[in-house]
Structures are given as C-alpha cells and as structure tokens.
Amino acid sequence: MGPIARLRWWRSTKVARRERMAQREVRSWKAEHAVGAAAKRVANTKHVHLAIRIPDPDRPRGSGEVDVIAITDRAVILLEVKNWGGDVLLQNNDLVQQRLLDKGEPPKPVIEKLRAKVRMLERCSLSIDQIEMLEVLPIVVLANPKGNLSEEVLAHPEVSTVADLPAKIEALLATREPVSEEEIARQDAMLRRFGTWDVLTFDGGQRHTGDLIDVDLPEGWARADHTAIEVAVEGGWFPTLLRGPRLNVTFHLRDGTKSTETMAPGLTVRHTQPWDESGIDGKGTYPIEHVRKVIFGNAAPFSWEDVVPPPSPEGGDGQEAVDPLAAFEVGGTYTGTVVNHQGRKKDDFHGLLVALVERQVTGMVHISKMDGMSMDHIDMFYAVGKTIDVKILNIRGPKKIDLDFA
C-alpha cells in the first residue's frame, strides 16, 4: 500500500467509524434504557434484561424480541416500550395511534402481541426445565412524555408510563407470594441462554443490532470464547502515512480476562439485519477497522435441537439425558402444551397433539380419552397454547407417544 493509498484508507476509515444513529433510533434506545432503569428501582426486582429474544416454539428459528424483562421475587414482567407521540387511544382492547387512523392505516396489535410473547416464554420454560415458570405479566410502556394518552389507556391494567411504572409493578406484585432464590436463578439462566442481538458500535454513536454470521467471523473470534471485541485505529494520519495502517484489537473473553493484539486491516465480519440492507455490500459485510466494537449477544445461538430436558430422578450415569426421551417414562405424569388439534382443519378431529419438549418430544391424547366432549368444550379447556397435565401410556419414539389426561 503506497502513501496515497494509506491516506485514502485513513480518511475513509475515519468517515466510516463516525457513523451516527438517527435521532428517532436514539430516542427509542434511550426510552428502552429509561424503562430498564425504572424497573430496577422496584425493590422486588432481582434482574433486568434488555432486548431478550424469546424463541418461538412454533417456528424452528423464529423469535420474538422483548424490549425489557424484569425478573422480580414474585413474577416476571415483560415490558414492551413504545415511544409514541400524539394521541394514543384504546380500540378493541388494544392501543392505536390516532395519526395512523387518520391516514386510514390499520392498527397493529401491541398488547395482544406482547401477550403472545408471554405464552411463548411459558412454553419455553416447560420444555427447557420441565417446570412451569413464574407468573409472567405483560406491560406496554408508553415512554414519550409528549404522548397524549386517553383516560381509557391510562386506566388499562397492562399499560403504563415510565413515571408510573415502579408503582404499577409494585401494585401487581403486592398480591403475589415470593418465590425461592433458586427459582429466580433458574429464570435468569434461561433468559441469558436466549440472549439478545449481536451489536456493532461505531465512534459516531451508531449501533447496528442484528446477527453476526458465525461462519464468516475471522479465525479466533468465536462467540463461545468472547463477549466483545474492540477495534481501534493506532495513530493519526501521519503515522499511517509513514508506516501503514495498524489496528489495536482488544479481545474481551468470557472468563473475564482480556488481551490486545496489533494487526493490519483486511479482516471483515458479516452482520445482518432482517429489516434492512447493511454493510459495504448490502449483505452485512463490514471491514473490522470501520467498527468500534463487536458485541456478542450470547455464547451460542439458541436452537431447539439443543434442548434436552433434565434427566429423570432414576437417571443412571447422566449420559442418557442426551436423548430427549430419557427424561420420560411410561406411567409418568408431565406438564405439556397443546400445540395442535389433529385433523381439525379437515373436519376429522381425532386428538390433541401435546408438546412435552417443544419441537423434540410430542404425544397424542386420542379423542377416545375425551368422553364424548364437544368441540366447544375442547376449545374452552384444551385450546392451542394451553398447558395440561398428561400421563404417558406408551412410548414408540420421541414423536410417537400415547397420552391420557393425568
């Protein structure tokens, strides 16, 4: 690289590193952190997580992000943050913005969408730990102080402002009993396992959230070993002109230690965003010198294939727990989730498909076990998404299990 190319590299790198965040994004980011801080002010709060991605049991790779999750000593609170200005109304028991109604745009569900994430989290807990989790409570937080909220919105039990949030949470928890520290730790461990987005930060304040493509990471940059990697340009334009570009790269390891190496530019990372094109090629490619910090959202991407329930009390040497069926036995009683009414769409209903481990272990409660129950009663008591206790009658494979009501 000649002198002119070195100067061009230095100038283009400085411009790329100065990328700024749009003010709308800054306001949204600050609003989420303000809600997190408000949740921490509640005396009952034990842990607060931002931007946790709850896996969707109905999709092999899908997830639903929750802006803030507060684990308290009595319940888990899911907090969806909306930085809406203008008039906010309640319509069909959900929130709508008047400006969208004026444009003729259909409102998007907010409260109901958050309730769906509650159900997703409850199903995840059953599959991963074989235990029903703490009660999960949803709250939509309207964070914009310039928002004009109707009386119905302010009175809704699942809606709050940032200022009112601590009192709202305390009121919800007042009638609930404390749980053990062990249960709180279990809930916290599960959310950490889910993790958050991978983030790229820049000197100018920009933050790109999305997914790092692990197979495209430079050698030695494995997420299993690192929480973050910082990249700094060594020296100014004159040292770069004389000796060429140099980078100081600091590796933050998961054991709490860190190390720094000097290296030349040329390496890249690929970081994709499902909602936008990104990187220098529109496919998420970033030269490492453009980025201030690479932050890994978790030690390993969550996969349903990796979910193995804890071994049964009679468990042997522990090796059998690698098989999802090792935790289940004929005659045992377990809690599962109704995931399908088999044959219902073909007008030939013949039973309930029940997940004991989402996407891994499922069984059937045949219609013959329902004592002639009408479809209206089945929809009422055994709707899709309901948790039920079942007894295993026969095991022919991880997805061939005969069940009865416990």
C-alpha positions in Angstrom: 0.0 0.0 0.0 1.6 3.2 -1.2 1.5 6.6 0.6 -1.6 7.9 -1.3 -3.5 4.6 -0.7 -2.6 4.8 3.0 -4.0 8.3 3.3 -7.2 7.3 1.5 -7.5 4.3 3.8 -7.2 6.5 6.9 -9.7 9.1 5.6 -12.3 6.5 4.5 -11.9 4.6 7.7 -12.4 7.7 9.9 -15.6 8.6 7.9 -17.0 5.0 8.3 -16.2 4.9 12.1 -18.1 8.3 12.6 -21.4 6.8 11.5 -24.2 8.3 13.6 -27.5 7.0 14.8 -30.7 8.6 13.5 -32.5 10.7 16.2 -35.6 8.5 16.0 -33.4 5.5 16.9 -31.6 7.4 19.6 -34.9 8.3 21.2 -36.1 4.7 21.1 -32.9 3.4 22.5 -32.9 5.9 25.4 -36.6 5.1 26.1 -35.8 1.4 26.5 -33.0 2.2 28.8 -35.2 4.6 30.8 -37.7 1.8 31.2 -35.0 -0.6 32.3 -33.8 1.9 34.9 -37.4 2.4 36.2 -37.8 -1.4 36.6 -34.6 -1.6 38.6 -36.0 1.0 41.0 -38.6 -1.5 42.2 -37.3 -3.1 45.4 -38.6 -6.6 44.4 -36.6 -6.6 41.1 -33.7 -9.0 41.0 -32.6 -8.9 37.4 -33.3 -6.7 34.4 -32.6 -7.8 30.8 -32.8 -5.7 27.6 -33.8 -6.9 24.1 -34.1 -10.6 25.0 -35.1 -12.7 22.1 -37.6 -15.3 23.2 -37.7 -18.4 20.9 -41.0 -19.1 19.1 -41.9 -22.7 19.8 -44.0 -22.8 16.6 -41.0 -21.9 14.4 -37.6 -23.7 14.2 -35.6 -20.4 14.0 -38.1 -17.7 14.9 -38.0 -15.4 18.0 -39.9 -12.5 19.5 -37.8 -9.7 21.0 -39.0 -8.1 24.3 -37.6 -4.7 25.0 -37.2 -5.1 28.7 -37.7 -8.1 31.0 -37.7 -7.7 34.8 -37.3 -10.7 37.0 -38.8 -10.0 40.4 -39.1 -12.1 43.5 -42.7 -12.8 42.7 -43.2 -12.7 38.9 -41.5 -12.0 35.6 -42.5 -8.7 33.9 -42.4 -8.3 30.1 -42.1 -4.7 29.1 -42.8 -3.5 25.5 -41.6 0.1 25.0 -43.5 2.4 22.6 -42.1 5.9 22.1 -45.3 7.2 20.5 -46.2 10.9 20.3 -49.6 12.4 19.6 -53.0 10.9 20.6 -53.0 7.3 21.8 -56.4 5.6 22.1 -57.8 2.3 23.2 -59.6 0.4 20.4 -60.8 -3.2 20.7 -58.9 -3.5 23.9 -55.6 -2.6 22.2 -53.5 0.5 21.7 -53.8 2.6 18.5 -52.2 5.9 17.3 -54.7 8.5 16.1 -52.4 9.6 13.3 -52.4 6.2 11.8 -56.2 6.0 12.0 -56.3 9.4 10.3 -54.2 8.0 7.4 -56.5 5.0 7.1 -53.7 2.6 8.1 -54.9 -0.5 10.0 -53.6 -0.5 13.6 -51.0 -3.2 14.6 -51.7 -5.1 17.7 -49.5 -4.2 20.7 -51.0 -5.6 23.8 -52.0 -8.9 22.2 -48.6 -9.3 20.6 -47.0 -8.9 24.0 -49.4 -11.5 25.5 -48.3 -13.9 22.7 -44.7 -13.5 23.9 -45.9 -14.3 27.4 -47.2 -17.6 26.1 -44.0 -18.2 24.2 -41.9 -17.7 27.3 -44.2 -20.0 29.4 -43.9 -22.8 26.8 -40.1 -22.4 26.6 -39.9 -22.8 30.4 -41.9 -26.1 30.3 -39.7 -27.5 27.5 -36.3 -26.5 28.9 -36.7 -27.1 32.6 -39.9 -29.2 32.7 -41.3 -26.7 35.2 -43.9 -24.1 34.9 -42.2 -20.7 35.3 -43.0 -17.8 37.5 -46.2 -16.0 36.6 -45.4 -13.8 33.6 -47.1 -10.3 33.4 -47.2 -8.0 30.3 -47.0 -4.2 30.4 -46.8 -1.9 27.5 -44.9 1.2 28.5 -45.7 4.5 26.6 -42.4 6.3 27.0 -42.9 9.6 25.1 -43.7 12.4 27.5 -45.4 14.3 24.6 -47.9 11.5 24.0 -51.5 12.4 24.7 -53.0 9.3 26.4 -56.7 8.8 26.8 -58.2 8.1 30.1 -59.0 4.5 29.0 -55.3 4.0 28.0 -54.1 5.3 31.4 -56.6 3.0 33.2 -55.6 -0.1 31.3 -54.0 -2.7 33.7 -51.4 -3.7 31.1 -50.3 -0.1 30.1 -48.1 2.3 32.0 -46.0 5.4 31.5 -42.3 5.5 32.5 -43.0 7.7 35.6 -45.8 5.4 36.8 -44.0 2.1 36.1 -42.4 1.4 39.5 -45.8 1.9 41.2 -47.6 -0.2 38.6 -45.2 -3.1 39.1 -45.4 -2.8 42.9 -49.2 -2.9 42.8 -49.1 -6.0 40.6 -46.7 -7.8 42.9 -48.4 -6.8 46.2 -50.9 -9.7 46.0 -48.4 -12.4 44.9 -46.2 -14.5 47.1 -42.4 -14.5 47.0 -40.6 -17.5 45.3 -37.2 -19.1 46.1 -33.8 -17.7 45.1 -33.3 -21.0 43.2 -36.4 -20.3 41.0 -35.3 -16.7 40.4 -31.8 -18.0 39.3 -33.4 -20.6 37.0 -35.5 -17.9 35.3 -32.4 -15.7 34.9 -30.3 -18.5 33.5 -33.0 -19.3 30.9 -33.1 -15.7 29.6 -29.4 -15.5 29.4 -29.4 -18.6 27.4 -31.8 -17.0 24.9 -29.5 -13.9 24.7 -30.0 -10.7 22.7 -28.9 -9.3 19.4 -25.3 -9.1 18.3 -24.3 -5.5 18.1 -21.8 -3.4 16.2 -21.0 0.0 17.6 -19.3 3.0 16.0 -17.3 6.0 17.2 -20.1 8.3 16.0 -22.7 6.6 18.2 -24.3 4.3 15.7 -25.4 0.9 17.0 -26.4 -1.8 14.5 -28.4 -4.7 16.0 -28.7 -8.0 14.2 -27.0 -11.3 13.8 -23.3 -12.0 13.3 -22.8 -14.8 10.9 -20.5 -17.1 12.8 -19.0 -19.0 9.8 -17.8 -15.6 8.4 -16.0 -14.4 11.6 -12.2 -14.1 11.5 -10.3 -17.1 12.8 -10.1 -17.0 16.6 -13.1 -14.7 17.0 -15.5 -17.4 18.2 -18.5 -16.2 20.2 -18.2 -19.1 22.6 -14.9 -17.5 23.8 -15.7 -13.8 23.6 -18.2 -11.3 25.0 -16.9 -8.4 22.8 -14.0 -7.4 20.6 -12.8 -3.7 20.4 -11.1 -2.3 17.3 -9.1 0.9 17.5 -7.0 2.6 14.7 -3.5 3.2 16.0 -2.1 6.7 15.5 -3.3 9.5 13.3 -2.9 10.3 9.6 0.9 11.0 9.8 1.9 7.6 11.4 -0.4 5.9 9.0 1.3 7.7 6.1 4.8 6.6 7.3 4.3 3.0 8.3 0.9 2.0 7.0 -2.4 1.3 8.8 -2.4 -0.6 12.1 -5.2 -1.7 14.4 -5.2 -2.4 18.1 -7.7 -5.2 18.7 -8.8 -6.0 22.3 -10.4 -9.3 23.0 -12.8 -9.5 26.0 -13.0 -13.1 27.0 -15.9 -14.9 28.7 -13.7 -15.7 31.7 -13.3 -12.0 32.5 -9.8 -11.6 31.1 -8.8 -9.6 28.0 -5.9 -9.3 25.6 -4.7 -6.9 22.9 -3.1 -7.6 19.6 -1.7 -5.3 16.9 -2.8 -6.3 13.4 -3.2 -5.0 9.9 -6.6 -4.2 8.2 -8.1 -6.7 5.8 -10.4 -8.8 8.0 -14.2 -8.5 7.8 -17.3 -9.5 9.8 -20.7 -10.1 8.4 -23.6 -8.8 10.5 -27.1 -9.0 9.0 -30.4 -7.2 9.9 -33.7 -8.8 8.9 -35.3 -5.4 8.3 -32.6 -3.6 6.3 -29.6 -4.0 4.0 -26.3 -3.3 5.7 -22.6 -3.2 5.3 -20.4 -2.1 2.4 -22.0 -4.6 0.1 -25.7 -4.5 1.2 -25.2 -8.1 2.6 -23.8 -7.1 6.0 -20.1 -7.1 5.3 -18.0 -4.7 7.5 -14.2 -4.3 7.4 -13.2 -4.6 11.1 -11.5 -1.2 11.0 -14.9 0.5 10.4 -16.3 -0.8 13.7 -15.5 0.4 17.2 -16.8 -2.7 19.0 -18.3 -6.1 18.2 -20.6 -7.3 20.9 -21.8 -10.9 21.0 -25.4 -11.3 22.3 -24.9 -14.8 23.7 -22.3 -17.6 23.9 -24.2 -19.7 21.4 -27.3 -19.1 19.2 -30.4 -20.8 20.7 -31.5 -23.9 18.9 -34.4 -26.2 19.8 -32.3 -29.2 18.7 -30.0 -28.4 21.7 -32.9 -28.5 24.2 -32.6 -31.6 26.3 -34.8 -31.9 29.4 -33.2 -32.7 32.8 -32.8 -36.5 33.5 -35.4 -38.4 35.4 -34.8 -39.0 39.2 -33.8 -42.6 38.4 -31.3 -41.3 35.8 -28.1 -43.6 35.7 -24.8 -42.1 34.8 -26.3 -39.0 33.2 -25.3 -40.0 29.6 -28.8 -41.0 28.8 -30.0 -37.4 29.2 -28.6 -36.6 25.7 -31.7 -38.5 24.4 -34.8 -36.3 25.0 -36.8 -39.4 25.8 -34.5 -40.2 28.8 -36.4 -37.8 31.0 -39.8 -39.5 30.3 -41.2 -42.9 31.3 -44.4 -44.9 30.8 -46.8 -44.2 33.7 -45.2 -40.8 34.5 -47.1 -37.6 34.7 -45.8 -34.5 33.0 -46.9 -31.0 32.0 -47.1 -30.2 28.3 -48.5 -27.7 25.9 -51.4 -28.3 23.4 -49.8 -27.4 20.0 -52.4 -28.7 17.6 -55.9 -30.1 17.3 -55.1 -33.0 15.0 -57.4 -33.3 12.0 -59.4 -30.3 12.9 -58.8 -28.5 9.6 -60.0 -31.5 7.7 -63.1 -31.7 9.8 -61.8 -35.0 11.2 -60.7 -34.2 14.7 -59.0 -37.2 16.4 -57.0 -35.8 19.3 -54.7 -33.3 20.9 -51.1 -33.0 19.9 -49.2 -32.1 23.1 -45.5 -31.0 23.2 -43.5 -32.2 26.2 -40.4 -30.7 24.8 -41.1 -28.1 22.0 -40.2 -29.5 18.6 -38.5 -32.5 20.2 -40.9 -34.7 22.2 -44.6 -34.8 21.4 -47.5 -37.1 22.1 -51.2 -37.6 21.4 -54.3 -37.6 23.6 -56.7 -39.5 21.4 -60.3 -38.4 21.1 -61.3 -41.6 22.8 -59.9 -40.2 26.1 -62.3 -37.2 26.0 -65.5 -39.0 26.9 -67.6 -37.5 24.1 -66.6 -33.9 24.9 -67.9 -31.4 22.4 -65.6 -29.3 20.3 -66.8 -26.2 22.1 -65.6 -27.7 25.4 -62.3 -28.8 23.8 -61.8 -25.2 22.5 -62.5 -23.9 26.0 -60.4 -26.2 28.1 -57.8 -27.5 25.6 -57.2 -24.7 23.2 -53.9 -24.5 21.4 -51.3 -23.0 23.7 -52.9 -24.3 26.9 -50.8 -26.2 29.4 -52.2 -29.5 30.6 -51.0 -32.4 32.8 -50.8 -35.7 30.9 -49.9 -39.3 31.7 -47.7 -41.4 29.4 -49.3 -44.6 28.3 -46.9 -45.8 25.6 -43.6 -44.6 24.1 -42.8 -45.6 20.5 -40.5 -42.7 19.7 -39.9 -39.0 20.5 -42.9 -38.0 18.4 -44.9 -41.2 18.9 -46.2 -41.1 22.4 -49.7 -42.1 23.6 -51.0 -39.9 26.3 -54.0 -39.6 28.6 -55.2 -36.8 30.9 -53.5 -37.0 34.3 
